[in-house]
Amino acid sequence: MFGTLSVSAGSSLSTVRLSKSRCPKISSAGRRRAAVTSAVAGTIGAPTTAANLYEILQVKETASPVEIKTAYRSLAKRFHPDATSQVSDGRDFIQIHDAYATLSDPMARAQYDRSIGQSSFPMDSRRRYASASAWNDMTFRTRRWETDQCW
Amino acid sequence: MAEPVYTVASDSETSQEDKRMPNFSEPALGIDLGTSQCSIAIWNGSCVELLKNTRNQKMMRSYIMFDNEIPSGGVSQESVHDEFEIFSGRAIFNMKRLVGRMDTDPVVHSSKMLPFLVQTLGIGVRPFIAALVNNAWRSTTPEEVLAIFLVELRAMAEVRLRRAIRNVVLTIPVSFSRFQQTRIERACAMAGLNVLRLMPEPTAVALLYAQQQQQIIQDNLGSGYEKLALMFNMGGGFTDVAITATAGGVSQIKALSGAGVGGEDMLQNVMRHILPNFDSFSAVHGVDEIKSMGMLRVTTQDAIHKLSLQNSVSLNVDLANGSKIRSTMTREDFEAINNSVFEVCKDLIVRCLNDAKVDAEDIADVILVGGCSSIPKLRNLVLGLCKKGKAYDGMNHLEAAVCGAALEGAVASGVSDPSGCLDLLTIQATPMSLGIRADGETFVPIVLRNTTVPARKDLLFTTSQENQTEVLIEVYEGEGNQVKENHLLGFFKISGIPPGPKGVPEINVCMDIDASNVLRVLAGVVLPGSAAPVAPFIEVRMPTVDDGHGWSMEALHKMYGSTLDLATLKKTPH
C-alpha cells in the first residue's frame, strides 16, 4: 500500500504548533517528543486543537481552487515571518502552507474531504478516536509526503 | 530580567542576534556580487535606485588589483586599469566561482587557466591562490578578495547615501552549497556588513517581476489569479532557473535549479579551440604565458560579444612568444564548441519544469537575465523549451537581480510604502535536498528540494547494531543517492540510547529551516510507548564543518567504522 516509501514519517501531529520564534527551543522539542510517542502508540487522540484545513485557510468547504489560492496568498502576506513584524495568533505559516498544499491538490483534497466527511466513509469512526493518528497521516503521506509537514 | 553585562561575540551568534533585530529605520542595501560584474541598489523611498561610482558606472568589474600595500578593486579603479593590466597576474577575479570550493573540485581545476596562480594538491583542502606582485606570488583567499571588494562597495554606498551601511541583501547562485553561503557571509563579516538575506538570483528577479505585475494588474483582477513565470539567469560563472507563481505581490517559488556553468566556461572552450595547446600553455604561469593568456582572453571575450550581434568574427592575437593566431569564427562554430554548456542549460530548464509540475504552455512569461542572456542560441533554447515566441521585455537583463535584492532589502527591513509598492513577499524554496546518512552509505533526504521555507520536517531512524548506545548523525546536502556524491554539512553524536536489539530504539531527526534560511538539526531518542524523554534532544545549527569535508568523512569512517551507523526505521502501519 505504501509503495517504495520505506521510511516512516513519524510524528505527524497537526496539534503541535510552532511558536513564532526563529529558534526552536528544547521546550518545543519536548512537546514534539510527547506528540511523537502518542502518535506511535496510537491509542489516544491528542488534545484536538487541530483545526480543520478549511478553517486554517478561512475558506468554506466548497471553496473553488481560485478562492483557496487567494486565501493562501492573503494569509501568507499576514503570517509569513518576512511579512509580519508582529507576533501572530499562533497560526504559523508552515501550518497555512501545509493546509494549502493539501487543498490545492485535487487528489489530496478529495482524500482529505473523505477523511473529514460526515458519514458514508467507513474509516470515519476510527478517526474520531485518533484524529491525528498514524493512520490518518499515512493516508495523506502516501501521495503528498513531499509537501506535507511531518507533524 | 537583568540585562547581561557583557556579551561574547562569536561568529554565528552575533550575526543571529542582528538578524532578529535589524535596523528597521533604513532599507538594506541590495548587492549583486557577480563573477565578472557587480552592482548595488537601494530602495530610495519611492523606487529602486542603482548607485553609481565616481566614474558614473552602475556596473563595476569584479576584480582586486594587488599593486602595492593596499589592494584596490574595480569599484574605485575601473578606468585606471585596462584589460591587459587586469590579466597581467596582479589582479584576482572570478572569486565567486572559487569561494568555498575544495581543491578536488573540477571548477577549481578549470580556474587554473586564469592569469593568476591557483594551486591544487587534490587532497580536499582549499586551493592556494596568489597574485603576482613585484615578481613574487603573494597569497590571498577568495573570501579576502570578496571582502576587499565589498569594503569598496560599502564605502561607495556610504558616500552616495550619506549614512552608514550595515545590513545587506546579497544575491547568490542557486547551486551554492550551504558551506559556500557561509563563506559569503564570512566575506561580508570581514567587510563589516550584516547579511539580512542571501537570495538565490532568480528569486530576486522573481520579486521584481512580482512588483511589476502587481502594478499592472492591481485593479483588474483579484489576487487569486496567478501568473507563472520562468526565470533563466546566466552570468559569468553560474546558471540558474526558477519557476515562480505570482499574484498580488506574492511570489511563490515553485522550483529552482542551478549549475556552476557560465560564460567563463564558454570563454575557455573558445580559447581552447583557437589555441589547441592551451592547457599545457596556461599551466606554466611564467610572466610571458600570463601575458599571452591575458591577450587571448581579451580577444576571445570581445569575439564572443560580437558573435551575439554578427555571424562571424575574426580573431587576431599576437602571443608574447612571437607566435600569431589568425582565425575566423562563425556563430555556428561557437555554438558547436559550446554544445555541452547548452545541454546543461537545457537539462536545468527541463528539471525545473518537472519539479514545479507545470507544463511549458502554462508559463506566461519567460524572463532572460544575466550577462550571457543575449547569446542568440541561448535565447532560442530557453524560449523554445517554454514554447514562447518572445521573452519578457519589462526589465534590464543586467540590473534585474540587484533591483530584486534591493526590494527584498526594503521588505526585510520592514520599510513600508504608502502606495503599496512594497506590499511584496517572496516565499522561498530549498534548492537542494537535505538529509542524513543511514543504511550504510545511503543518503536519506529529510527535506526534499523545492520544499517551501520556512519548513520543519522529521523522520524516524533506528540503530544498526545490537545494544548500540550511540549513533552519529551525519548531515548532507545534495541530490545524490550516495552520501559521497553530496556536500557534508556537519555531524554530531546522540548518546544514551538504552541497550537493546537493533532496529528497536527510535531516533527522531528533525530539520528546521527558518525564513532567513538558517538550518537547524534536532535529534534525540524516543522510546516506543514511553512519553518520558530518554535524554535531552540535541540541536545543531548547520553547517558546522569548515573545509576539508572529505577528510572528516574519512577520519570518522576510520575511527568508528559502522559502529555508530543509523538505519531507516521500517514501521508497520497501525
Interface residues (C-beta under 8 A of the other chain):
Chain A: M1 F2 S6 V7 S8 A9 G10 S11 L18 R22 C23 P24 I26 A29 G30 R32 R33 A34 V36 T37 S38 V40 A41 G42 V66 E67 K69 T70 R73 S74 A76 K77 H80 P81 D82 A83 S85 F93 I94 H97 A101 S133 A134 W135 M138 E146 T147 Q149 C150 W151
Chain B: Q16 K19 R20 F24 G222 S223 G224 Y225 E226 A247 G248 G249 V250 Q252 V411 A412 G414 D423 L425 T426 I427 V444 L448 T451 T452 P454 A455 R456 K457 D458 L459 L460 E506 N508 C510 D512 D514 A515 S516 V518 R520 L522 G524 V526 L527 P528 G529 S530 A531 P533 P536 F537 E539 T568 L569 K570 K571 P573 H574
